[in-house]
């Protein structure tokens, strides 16, 4: 096994087979190497143990190699007087806010105001014993929060984690393409049977009789059928982008359902609204797939243009059509884009 062992000070087992490996690190801990914090935490995760490291050193708490929590270095009698050890770093509450002109934070995407919801972590104190119990119960969970090129690791409540996942989730990822299943009675090969040429004996018998399996239509019916012209197929109403207006409306309805989800805080209401949002997203995906297949288009290009039209209407015209016509459909699979 070599150095594949796992060193854990205390292993806490909770509900659902959840295992939290607590490490109290007061001495020096390396950053690199087989016995570094990152390597030991990775081995624990590989074996189904959630690593949790606690320290009283502020420089360790600022590292992002694992989920650190920190308490102040206090004498034992002060801790006993307070009744518990207070965690002052590593546990945070997520504040969700709407990126509009009334927001008190700058937009993390670097634009003036994007109109979407964002999350900002705020430090919160918690008692250490309560933290250990709630992590074992799954009420406090670890998250990875990316800011720019840095990934921060800390603990949040499971409700904040669920809202963060809803915020990050992508509702318009289409399923992988599937080739249409050929009919069981059809054959892709050319017919091999060849009709035989008429001989003198067959010509002497007179004109060939019609097939017994194919009924002969009366002449009146034939004339009546020929006089009926097929009705012109109704063309769908097109959006100014060239996409069907129905697709744009379905995508807008899904985005509105997601916006309502981001504004809710009650757990039960969020569950109900999440189901509404998922159903609307599935409807959009089915409609995009059907439209792309009927037009012979790349459905991922259709989906990309649809999202651009609905979510960035001001910039959709720049990426809309490569041939310069608002009535043309999106580019087909394999078409070359001009440089």
Secondary structure, DSSP 8 states (H G I E B T S, - for coil): -TT-----SEEEE-GGG-EEEEEE--S---SSSTTSHHHHHHHHHHTT-EEEEEES-HHHHT--SS-EEEE----HHHHHHHSS-EEEESBEEEEEEE-STT-SS--TTSSS--SSEEEEEEE--EEHHHHHHHHHHTSEEEEEEEETTEEEEEEEEHHHHHHHHHHH--TT-----------SS--SS----------HHHHHT-S----TTS----HHHHHHHHH----------B-TTSSBHHHHHHHHHHHHHHHHHHH---HHHHHHHHHHHHHHHHHHHHHHHHHHHHHT--HHHHHHHHHHHHH-TTTTTTTS-SSS-TTS----TT-----
